[in-house]
């Protein structure tokens, strides 16, 4: 959802009733930007059934993961794998949103 439109080169909120929601989105973006995009798992977990990039406490390469919530909390899985990272002995310590795929401009 786009919250803003431009008037005289400045971004303004289109619907003032969405101002609080837009401010919350901006705060999350600023938090992610300050951490280089990485969000520590101790601060916040991804949305249920989302694909994200994960970092590990005990491995140097990041990986594309899937996060799923269940009755016992949440679990990170490698891509579409059914076994969790924990079952491989890997401990996820942070995550970030995946970038948008590259698209050539028309």
GROMACS elastic network, one bead per residue, 0.5 to 0.9 nm:
[ bonds ]
;  ai    aj funct       b0    kb
    2     5     6  0.79753   500
    2    14     6  0.86788   500
    3    12     6  0.81970   500
    3    13     6  0.56144   500
    3    14     6  0.60561   500
    3    15     6  0.73689   500
    3    18     6  0.72771   500
    3    19     6  0.80786   500
    3    21     6  0.88050   500
    3    22     6  0.63688   500
    4    11     6  0.58460   500
    4    12     6  0.52277   500
    4    14     6  0.52901   500
    4    15     6  0.82509   500
    4    22     6  0.87095   500
    5    10     6  0.81505   500
    5    11     6  0.55588   500
    5    12     6  0.56196   500
    5    13     6  0.65422   500
    5    14     6  0.61648   500
    6     9     6  0.57046   500
    6    10     6  0.52441   500
    6    12     6  0.60607   500
    6    13     6  0.87490   500
    7    10     6  0.53621   500
    7    11     6  0.65106   500
    7    12     6  0.70006   500
    8    11     6  0.85210   500
   13    16     6  0.62299   500
   13    18     6  0.76795   500
   13    19     6  0.66600   500
   13    22     6  0.80222   500
   14    17     6  0.89295   500
   14    18     6  0.81084   500
   14    19     6  0.87300   500
   15    18     6  0.56063   500
   15    19     6  0.71719   500
   16    19     6  0.51760   500
   16    20     6  0.84594   500
   17    20     6  0.74116   500
   17    21     6  0.84834   500
   18    21     6  0.53004   500
   18    22     6  0.61292   500
   18    23     6  0.86643   500
   19    22     6  0.50490   500
   19    23     6  0.61250   500
   19    24     6  0.86665   500
   20    23     6  0.50992   500
   20    24     6  0.62590   500
   20    25     6  0.87109   500
   21    24     6  0.51483   500
   21    25     6  0.63049   500
   21    26     6  0.86943   500
   22    25     6  0.51199   500
   22    26     6  0.62144   500
   22    27     6  0.86971   500
   23    26     6  0.50013   500
   23    27     6  0.61750   500
   23    28     6  0.87437   500
   24    27     6  0.50866   500
   24    28     6  0.63621   500
   24    29     6  0.86693   500
   25    28     6  0.52504   500
   25    29     6  0.62470   500
   25    30     6  0.86997   500
   26    29     6  0.50126   500
   26    30     6  0.61296   500
   26    31     6  0.86228   500
   27    30     6  0.50895   500
   27    31     6  0.62071   500
   27    32     6  0.86787   500
   28    31     6  0.50831   500
   28    32     6  0.62302   500
   28    33     6  0.85622   500
   29    32     6  0.51431   500
   29    33     6  0.60551   500
   29    34     6  0.86519   500
   29    37     6  0.84681   500
   30    34     6  0.61505   500
   30    35     6  0.87539   500
   31    34     6  0.52899   500
   31    35     6  0.65604   500
   31    36     6  0.88705   500
   31    37     6  0.79445   500
   31    39     6  0.81652   500
   32    35     6  0.53213   500
   32    36     6  0.62964   500
   32    38     6  0.61811   500
   32    39     6  0.63370   500
   32    96     6  0.79863   500
   33    36     6  0.51282   500
   33    37     6  0.51449   500
   33    38     6  0.81673   500
   34    37     6  0.70987   500
   34    38     6  0.87187   500
   35    38     6  0.54529   500
   35    39     6  0.68622   500
   35    40     6  0.88581   500
   36    39     6  0.85729   500
   37    95     6  0.81561   500
   37    96     6  0.57390   500
   37    97     6  0.76750   500
   38    53     6  0.88422   500
   38    54     6  0.84273   500
   38    55     6  0.82459   500
   38    94     6  0.59740   500
   38    95     6  0.53885   500
   38    97     6  0.83207   500
   39    42     6  0.84094   500
   39    43     6  0.69778   500
   39    44     6  0.68674   500
   39    45     6  0.80620   500
   39    93     6  0.86321   500
   39    94     6  0.52590   500
   39    95     6  0.52632   500
   39    96     6  0.59359   500
   40    43     6  0.54332   500
   40    44     6  0.66491   500
   40    45     6  0.80193   500
   40    93     6  0.59580   500
   40    95     6  0.65182   500
   40    96     6  0.88541   500
   41    44     6  0.53207   500
   41    45     6  0.54879   500
   41    46     6  0.84511   500
   41    92     6  0.76365   500
   41    93     6  0.55891   500
   41    94     6  0.50504   500
   41    95     6  0.69806   500
   42    45     6  0.77158   500
   42    93     6  0.77850   500
   42    94     6  0.81192   500
   45    48     6  0.87244   500
   45    67     6  0.86204   500
   45    74     6  0.82943   500
   45    94     6  0.86805   500
   45    95     6  0.80178   500
   46    49     6  0.84938   500
   46    50     6  0.68745   500
   46    51     6  0.86486   500
   46    52     6  0.78138   500
   46    67     6  0.68202   500
   46    68     6  0.87846   500
   46    95     6  0.77060   500
   46    96     6  0.82894   500
   46    97     6  0.84398   500
   47    50     6  0.57674   500
   47    51     6  0.89287   500
   47    67     6  0.73856   500
   47    68     6  0.80234   500
   47    69     6  0.84690   500
   48    66     6  0.87543   500
   48    67     6  0.60189   500
   48    68     6  0.50079   500
   48    69     6  0.55545   500
   48    74     6  0.80584   500
   49    66     6  0.64760   500
   49    67     6  0.53734   500
   49    69     6  0.73699   500
   50    65     6  0.82805   500
   50    66     6  0.56583   500
   50    67     6  0.55354   500
   50    68     6  0.72852   500
   51    64     6  0.68928   500
   51    65     6  0.55360   500
   51    67     6  0.64952   500
   51    79     6  0.74924   500
   51    97     6  0.77096   500
   51    98     6  0.73048   500
   52    63     6  0.83872   500
   52    64     6  0.57322   500
   52    65     6  0.53689   500
   52    66     6  0.63011   500
   52    67     6  0.76026   500
   52    95     6  0.65723   500
   52    96     6  0.58678   500
   52    97     6  0.50366   500
   52    98     6  0.53068   500
   53    62     6  0.66343   500
   53    63     6  0.55838   500
   53    65     6  0.58953   500
   53    66     6  0.85685   500
   53    94     6  0.86003   500
   53    95     6  0.55128   500
   53    96     6  0.52697   500
   53    97     6  0.62089   500
   53    98     6  0.59306   500
   54    61     6  0.89601   500
   54    62     6  0.54437   500
   54    63     6  0.54099   500
   54    64     6  0.62504   500
   54    65     6  0.63200   500
   54    76     6  0.86891   500
   54    92     6  0.64542   500
   54    93     6  0.76530   500
   54    94     6  0.58690   500
   54    96     6  0.65312   500
   54    97     6  0.89341   500
   55    59     6  0.78746   500
   55    60     6  0.77239   500
   55    61     6  0.71033   500
   55    63     6  0.68970   500
   55    91     6  0.84480   500
   55    92     6  0.57663   500
   55    93     6  0.59662   500
   55    94     6  0.52126   500
   55    95     6  0.59880   500
   55    96     6  0.85692   500
   56    59     6  0.52888   500
   56    60     6  0.68212   500
   56    61     6  0.75839   500
   56    62     6  0.68454   500
   56    63     6  0.87347   500
   56    90     6  0.66271   500
   56    91     6  0.54093   500
   56    93     6  0.53018   500
   56    94     6  0.69796   500
   56    95     6  0.89476   500
   57    60     6  0.80759   500
   57    90     6  0.75002   500
   57    91     6  0.54937   500
   57    92     6  0.61019   500
   57    93     6  0.54899   500
   57    94     6  0.84328   500
   58    89     6  0.86144   500
   58    90     6  0.63794   500
   58    91     6  0.64000   500
   58    92     6  0.83606   500
   59    62     6  0.79856   500
   59    90     6  0.71428   500
   59    91     6  0.82460   500
   63    78     6  0.73247   500
   63    79     6  0.83543   500
   64    77     6  0.88222   500
   64    78     6  0.64988   500
   64    79     6  0.58661   500
   64    98     6  0.81775   500
   65    76     6  0.63664   500
   65    77     6  0.54685   500
   65    80     6  0.78719   500
   65    81     6  0.89920   500
   65    85     6  0.89673   500
   65    95     6  0.89950   500
   66    75     6  0.82553   500
   66    76     6  0.56854   500
   66    77     6  0.50814   500
   66    78     6  0.62846   500
   66    79     6  0.54633   500
   66    80     6  0.69329   500
   66    81     6  0.86118   500
   67    74     6  0.68637   500
   67    75     6  0.56968   500
   67    77     6  0.63110   500
   67    78     6  0.89716   500
   68    73     6  0.85446   500
   68    74     6  0.55095   500
   68    75     6  0.54282   500
   68    76     6  0.66127   500
   68    77     6  0.79894   500
   69    72     6  0.77902   500
   69    73     6  0.55835   500
   69    75     6  0.62935   500
   69    76     6  0.89634   500
   70    73     6  0.53627   500
   70    74     6  0.58928   500
   70    75     6  0.78997   500
   71    74     6  0.81918   500
   72    75     6  0.89583   500
   75    84     6  0.67295   500
   75    85     6  0.82490   500
   75    86     6  0.84991   500
   76    79     6  0.89816   500
   76    84     6  0.58015   500
   76    85     6  0.61705   500
   76    86     6  0.79882   500
   76    92     6  0.75446   500
   77    80     6  0.70033   500
   77    81     6  0.60611   500
   77    82     6  0.68644   500
   77    83     6  0.63651   500
   77    85     6  0.55606   500
   77    86     6  0.84890   500
   78    81     6  0.54075   500
   78    82     6  0.80715   500
   78    83     6  0.76592   500
   78    84     6  0.67350   500
   78    85     6  0.64364   500
   79    82     6  0.88271   500
   80    83     6  0.89890   500
   81    84     6  0.73811   500
   83    86     6  0.81713   500
   83    87     6  0.63486   500
   83    88     6  0.79367   500
   84    87     6  0.53418   500
   84    88     6  0.70486   500
   84    90     6  0.87396   500
   85    88     6  0.51828   500
   85    89     6  0.64516   500
   85    90     6  0.51333   500
   85    91     6  0.67788   500
   85    92     6  0.75992   500
   86    90     6  0.51555   500
   86    91     6  0.60731   500
   86    92     6  0.82574   500
   87    90     6  0.74410   500
   88    91     6  0.89067   500
   92    95     6  0.77594   500
   96    99     6  0.89914   500
   98   101     6  0.86384   500
   99   102     6  0.86931   500
  100   103     6  0.86747   500
  103   106     6  0.89888   500
